[in-house]
Amino acid sequence: MTRSRTSWNVDLAKGLASGALLLALASPAFAVSVINKDTKEHTVTVDLGSTETNKKVAAGDTLQVDCPERCGLRVVGSGYGRQPGPDGKLIIDKRGMIRFTDETGAPKAQ
């Protein structure tokens, strides 16, 4: 029995769709680094939309957070938050405020 060209194309499309789905499911979450440049420990709220968790980051340490899609991060008590930029890095400055690494007035992440 000979298969038609259309049959081969349908099988190829199904295979590609299955592969793309598998790749999407196996892809790791977007990793975000929150670098604490302050001299004291801070609590960072990670807002994933449907859930929020608080994580502590010691002075001089870096907190690694997995964001499956989009997430917001804020320092407890600072009053505002940030969504990570394309580089996946945020800093807590010497005043305890969360900032982008390239934001004016913010020390650069190392």
Secondary structure by P-SEA (a helix, b strand, c coil): ccccaaaaaaaaaaaaaaaaaaaaaacccbbbbbbccccbbbbbbbbcccbbbbbbbcccbbbbbbcccccccccccccccccccccccccccccccccccccccccccc
